[in-house]
Amino acid sequence: MVATTLQPTVKTSTEETLLSPRFYTTDFDAIANMDISSQEKELKAMIAEMQTDYNRHHFVRDEEFKQSWDHIDEKTRRVFVDFLERSCTSEFSGFLLFKELSRKLKGRNAILAEIFHLMARDEARHAGFLNKAMNDFKISLDLGYLTKHRTYTFFKPEWVIYAVYLSEKIGYWRYILMYRHLEQHPEYQFYPLFRMFENWCQDENRHGDIFKALLRSQPQMWQGWKAKLWARFFLLSVFATHTLTVHERADFYQSVGLDAQEYDRQVIRKTNETSARAFPVTLNVEHPQFFPRLERCAERNEQLKAIESSNAPKLVKFFRKLPLLTGIFVDLLRLYLLKPIDAELLRGRVS
């Protein structure tokens, strides 16, 4: 008797919400014309390191992957697949942006063209590995379809640099903190992908360092009052998105033995501390209002989702959502107005 193998469900779309990973485009000419001379030596050293490709042998599906995962309970499967899908979409988004940057900069800025080419290689490797992991659970993403049909958001080059720097650094801390936790509690490692997070997050860290060099090559991005306002804006935007996302997916973190609130706070603290290396200011995350206000936004976000999924008329939904949206806006504004911390005072203490 021949066993039949179920073919995976191929998804051609992912739900696009405020918290979904975005696909970006930018002003390629402006990036090609950037003066990176002050950081050229560091960027060339990073190119040499990435060309060595220390991680090329780490992303291999060994024997541990070759088994059935039907024993994982339905709830854990659902929240884990959601984690894989979001992570795959995010990595693929980075691949598309870096690939296009490399293509558009080729022949115009050799250093940046090569470095974006190498980062695109890393992100493609990550996205492909995650998609194969989804395949183990009988689902996969049609990445070609997403390339053509996903909505692309335009970001100015400065915004791309701020946002990607923070995205890579917060990604590093997300992966390494989860890896360290699971190393101490192996009973929660229900899938072999988790043991790869230590090497995985080194790519994230390296990419963040590249964008730090790009940021520091542009004095207007880290000097003066405008730079301080933008730094605060992007720090708060990334931290708020992280808090809302982690609390929205608290079931996943519970499945790996993590307290979602504590994990979120730890990731934000570490990312904020690291950002002192690049930004002129960091946020005062130890202010007594900081995390309570962020977490109140997460609670309101859950209420917004409940209203949206209800059968109420659109107009009724709008008026029920309005006070919640207003509350989120007010809390975020209050957090933005908190006095920041001068990063110059912290740089000597950041490890």
C-alpha positions as CSV (number, residue, x, y, z in Angstrom):
1,M,0.0,0.0,0.0
2,V,1.4,3.4,-1.0
3,A,1.1,6.2,1.5
4,T,-0.4,9.4,0.1
5,T,1.3,12.7,0.9
6,L,-0.9,15.7,1.4
7,Q,0.3,18.6,-0.8
8,P,0.8,21.9,1.1
9,T,-1.7,24.7,0.8
10,V,-0.1,27.5,-1.1
11,K,-1.1,31.0,0.1
12,T,-1.1,33.7,-2.5
13,S,-1.8,36.5,0.0
14,T,-1.3,37.4,3.6
15,E,-3.6,39.5,5.8
16,E,-2.5,43.2,5.5
17,T,-3.1,45.1,8.7
18,L,-1.5,48.0,10.5
19,L,0.9,45.5,12.2
20,S,1.7,43.4,9.1
21,P,5.3,43.5,7.7
22,R,5.4,46.1,4.9
23,F,6.9,46.0,1.4
24,Y,8.9,49.1,0.7
25,T,10.3,51.2,-2.1
26,T,12.4,54.3,-2.0
27,D,14.3,57.0,-3.9
28,F,17.0,54.9,-5.4
29,D,18.8,57.9,-7.1
30,A,19.1,59.7,-3.7
31,I,20.7,56.6,-2.2
32,A,23.1,56.2,-5.1
33,N,24.2,59.8,-4.6
34,M,24.8,59.5,-0.8
35,D,28.2,60.5,0.4
36,I,29.4,57.5,2.4
37,S,33.1,58.4,2.5
38,S,33.2,58.8,6.3
39,Q,32.1,55.2,6.7
40,E,33.7,53.7,3.6
41,K,36.4,51.8,5.4
42,E,33.9,50.2,7.8
43,L,31.5,49.3,5.0
44,K,34.3,47.7,3.0
45,A,35.2,45.6,6.0
46,M,31.6,44.5,6.4
47,I,31.6,43.5,2.7
48,A,34.6,41.3,3.2
49,E,33.0,39.7,6.3
50,M,29.8,39.0,4.4
51,Q,31.6,37.6,1.4
52,T,33.1,35.0,3.7
53,D,29.5,34.0,4.5
54,Y,30.1,32.4,7.9
55,N,26.5,31.3,8.0
56,R,26.3,29.5,4.6
57,H,26.4,26.1,6.3
58,H,24.1,26.8,9.2
59,F,20.8,26.9,7.3
60,V,20.6,23.2,6.5
61,R,17.6,21.0,7.1
62,D,19.2,18.1,8.9
63,E,17.7,14.8,9.9
64,E,15.8,16.3,12.8
65,F,13.5,18.1,10.3
66,K,12.7,14.9,8.5
67,Q,9.7,13.7,10.6
68,S,6.0,14.2,11.0
69,W,4.9,17.2,13.1
70,D,1.3,15.9,13.5
71,H,2.0,15.3,17.2
72,I,2.0,19.1,17.9
73,D,-1.4,20.2,19.2
74,E,-3.6,22.3,17.0
75,K,-3.4,25.5,19.1
76,T,0.5,25.4,19.1
77,R,0.5,24.6,15.4
78,R,-1.8,27.5,14.6
79,V,0.2,30.2,16.6
80,F,3.6,28.8,15.3
81,V,2.5,28.9,11.7
82,D,1.3,32.5,12.2
83,F,4.8,33.3,13.6
84,L,6.5,31.6,10.6
85,E,4.2,33.4,8.1
86,R,4.8,36.8,9.6
87,S,8.6,36.2,9.9
88,C,8.8,34.8,6.3
89,T,6.9,37.9,4.9
90,S,9.2,40.2,6.8
91,E,12.4,38.6,5.6
92,F,11.1,38.4,2.0
93,S,10.2,42.1,2.2
94,G,13.8,42.9,3.2
95,F,15.0,40.7,0.3
96,L,13.0,42.6,-2.3
97,L,14.1,46.0,-1.0
98,F,17.8,45.1,-0.8
99,K,17.7,43.3,-4.2
100,E,16.2,46.3,-5.9
101,L,18.6,48.6,-4.2
102,S,21.5,46.5,-5.4
103,R,20.1,46.4,-9.0
104,K,19.5,50.1,-9.2
105,L,22.8,51.1,-7.6
106,K,25.0,48.7,-9.8
107,G,27.4,50.8,-11.8
108,R,26.6,53.9,-9.8
109,N,27.8,53.1,-6.2
110,A,29.8,49.9,-6.2
111,I,30.1,49.7,-2.4
112,L,26.4,50.0,-1.7
113,A,25.4,47.8,-4.6
114,E,27.6,45.0,-3.3
115,I,26.5,45.3,0.3
116,F,22.8,45.3,-0.6
117,H,23.4,42.3,-2.8
118,L,24.9,40.4,0.1
119,M,22.1,41.5,2.5
120,A,19.5,40.3,-0.1
121,R,21.3,36.9,-0.2
122,D,20.9,36.6,3.6
123,E,17.2,37.7,3.6
124,A,16.4,35.3,0.7
125,R,18.0,32.5,2.7
126,H,16.0,33.3,5.8
127,A,12.7,33.6,3.9
128,G,13.3,30.4,2.0
129,F,14.1,28.5,5.1
130,L,11.0,29.8,6.9
131,N,8.8,28.9,3.9
132,K,10.2,25.3,4.0
133,A,9.4,25.2,7.7
134,M,5.8,26.3,6.9
135,N,5.7,23.4,4.4
136,D,6.3,21.0,7.3
137,F,2.9,22.2,8.5
138,K,1.2,21.7,5.1
139,I,1.2,25.4,4.1
140,S,3.5,27.7,2.2
141,L,3.6,31.2,0.8
142,D,3.6,32.0,-2.9
143,L,6.5,34.5,-2.7
144,G,6.4,35.2,-6.4
145,Y,2.7,36.2,-6.2
146,L,3.4,38.4,-3.2
147,T,6.2,40.2,-5.1
148,K,3.7,41.3,-7.8
149,H,0.6,41.9,-5.8
150,R,1.6,43.2,-2.4
151,T,1.1,46.9,-1.8
152,Y,4.4,48.8,-1.7
153,T,4.9,51.7,0.6
154,F,7.3,54.6,-0.4
155,F,9.8,55.6,2.3
156,K,12.3,58.4,1.9
157,P,16.0,57.1,2.1
158,E,16.4,58.6,5.6
159,W,13.3,56.8,6.8
160,V,14.5,53.5,5.3
161,I,17.8,53.8,7.1
162,Y,16.2,54.6,10.5
163,A,13.5,51.9,10.1
164,V,15.7,49.1,8.8
165,Y,18.4,49.8,11.4
166,L,15.8,49.4,14.2
167,S,14.1,46.5,12.4
168,E,17.4,44.5,12.2
169,K,18.5,45.4,15.8
170,I,15.1,44.5,17.3
171,G,15.1,41.4,15.3
172,Y,18.5,40.5,16.7
173,W,17.3,40.9,20.3
174,R,14.0,39.0,19.6
175,Y,15.9,36.0,18.2
176,I,18.8,35.9,20.7
177,L,16.6,36.3,23.8
178,M,14.3,33.6,22.6
179,Y,17.3,31.4,21.8
180,R,18.8,31.9,25.3
181,H,15.5,31.2,27.0
182,L,15.0,27.9,25.0
183,E,18.6,26.9,25.7
184,Q,17.8,27.0,29.4
185,H,14.3,25.4,28.8
186,P,14.8,22.8,26.1
187,E,11.4,21.3,26.9
188,Y,9.8,24.1,24.9
189,Q,11.9,23.5,21.8
190,F,9.1,21.7,19.9
191,Y,10.7,22.4,16.5
192,P,14.4,22.4,15.4
193,L,14.2,25.9,13.9
194,F,14.6,27.3,17.4
195,R,18.2,26.0,17.8
196,M,19.2,28.0,14.7
197,F,18.3,31.3,16.1
198,E,21.8,32.0,17.5
199,N,23.4,32.0,14.1
200,W,20.3,33.5,12.5
201,C,20.4,36.6,14.7
202,Q,24.0,37.3,13.8
203,D,22.8,38.1,10.3
204,E,20.3,40.5,11.8
205,N,23.0,42.1,13.9
206,R,25.4,42.5,11.0
207,H,22.7,44.1,8.8
208,G,21.9,46.5,11.6
209,D,25.6,47.5,11.9
210,I,25.6,48.2,8.1
211,F,22.6,50.5,8.5
212,K,24.3,52.1,11.5
213,A,27.3,53.0,9.3
214,L,24.9,54.4,6.6
215,L,23.2,56.5,9.3
216,R,26.4,57.8,10.7
217,S,27.7,58.7,7.2
218,Q,24.9,61.2,7.0
219,P,25.4,64.0,9.7
220,Q,21.9,65.3,9.3
221,M,20.6,62.0,10.5
222,W,22.3,62.1,13.9
223,Q,23.1,65.8,14.5
224,G,20.7,68.6,15.4
225,W,17.2,68.9,16.7
226,K,15.5,67.4,13.6
227,A,17.6,64.2,14.0
228,K,16.6,63.9,17.6
229,L,12.9,64.3,16.7
230,W,13.1,61.6,14.0
231,A,15.1,59.2,16.2
232,R,12.4,59.5,18.9
233,F,9.6,59.0,16.3
234,F,11.1,55.8,14.8
235,L,12.1,54.4,18.2
236,L,8.6,54.9,19.5
237,S,7.0,53.6,16.3
238,V,9.0,50.4,16.3
239,F,8.5,49.8,20.0
240,A,4.8,50.4,19.8
241,T,4.4,48.0,16.9
242,H,6.4,45.4,18.7
243,T,4.3,45.7,21.9
244,L,1.1,45.5,19.9
245,T,2.3,42.5,17.9
246,V,3.7,40.6,20.9
247,H,0.6,41.0,22.9
248,E,-1.6,40.1,19.9
249,R,0.3,36.9,19.6
250,A,0.7,36.1,23.4
251,D,-0.4,32.5,22.7
252,F,2.7,31.9,20.6
253,Y,5.1,33.1,23.3
254,Q,3.2,31.1,25.9
255,S,3.8,28.0,23.7
256,V,7.5,28.5,24.1
257,G,7.4,29.2,27.8
258,L,7.8,33.0,27.6
259,D,5.7,35.7,29.3
260,A,4.7,38.0,26.5
261,Q,4.8,41.1,28.6
262,E,8.2,40.5,30.1
263,Y,9.7,39.4,26.8
264,D,8.4,42.5,25.0
265,R,9.9,44.7,27.8
266,Q,13.2,43.0,27.6
267,V,13.5,43.2,23.8
268,I,12.6,46.9,23.9
269,R,15.1,47.7,26.7
270,K,17.9,46.0,24.9
271,T,17.1,47.6,21.5
272,N,16.8,51.0,23.1
273,E,20.1,50.5,24.7
274,T,21.8,49.3,21.5
275,S,20.3,52.3,19.5
276,A,22.5,54.6,21.6
277,R,25.3,53.6,19.3
278,A,23.6,55.1,16.3
279,F,21.0,57.6,17.4
280,P,21.5,61.0,19.0
281,V,18.9,60.2,21.7
282,T,17.1,57.1,23.1
283,L,13.8,56.8,24.8
284,N,13.4,56.8,28.6
285,V,11.9,53.3,28.7
286,E,12.4,53.2,32.5
287,H,9.9,56.1,33.0
288,P,7.0,54.8,35.1
289,Q,4.5,55.7,32.3
290,F,6.4,54.1,29.4
291,F,5.4,50.4,29.4
292,P,2.0,50.9,31.0
293,R,1.0,53.3,28.2
294,L,2.3,51.0,25.5
295,E,0.5,48.0,27.0
296,R,-2.7,50.0,27.3
297,C,-2.4,50.6,23.6
298,A,-2.1,46.8,23.1
299,E,-5.2,46.3,25.1
300,R,-7.1,48.8,23.0
301,N,-5.8,47.1,19.9
302,E,-7.4,43.9,21.0
303,Q,-10.7,45.7,21.5
304,L,-10.4,47.2,18.1
305,K,-10.0,43.7,16.6
306,A,-13.0,42.4,18.4
307,I,-15.1,45.3,17.1
308,E,-13.9,44.8,13.5
309,S,-14.7,41.1,13.6
310,S,-18.3,41.8,14.9
311,N,-21.4,41.9,12.8
312,A,-22.2,45.5,13.6
313,P,-22.8,48.0,10.8
314,K,-19.7,49.9,9.6
315,L,-21.0,53.2,11.1
316,V,-21.5,51.6,14.5
317,K,-18.0,50.1,14.3
318,F,-16.6,53.5,13.5
319,F,-18.1,55.2,16.5
320,R,-17.1,52.3,18.8
321,K,-13.6,52.4,17.5
322,L,-13.2,56.1,17.7
323,P,-12.5,56.5,21.5
324,L,-10.1,53.5,21.4
325,L,-8.1,55.1,18.5
326,T,-8.1,58.4,20.2
327,G,-6.8,56.7,23.4
328,I,-4.0,55.1,21.5
329,F,-3.0,58.4,19.8
330,V,-3.0,60.2,23.1
331,D,-0.9,57.6,24.9
332,L,1.6,57.5,22.0
333,L,1.8,61.3,21.9
334,R,2.4,61.4,25.7
335,L,5.2,58.9,25.3
336,Y,6.7,60.9,22.4
337,L,6.8,64.0,24.5
338,L,8.6,62.3,27.4
339,K,12.1,63.8,27.8
340,P,14.6,61.5,25.9
341,I,18.0,60.4,27.0
342,D,21.1,61.9,25.4
343,A,22.8,59.0,23.7
344,E,26.3,60.6,24.1
345,L,25.9,59.9,27.8
346,L,25.2,56.2,27.1
347,R,27.7,55.3,24.3
348,G,30.5,54.5,26.7
349,R,28.3,52.1,28.6
350,V,26.7,50.1,25.8
351,S,28.2,46.7,25.4
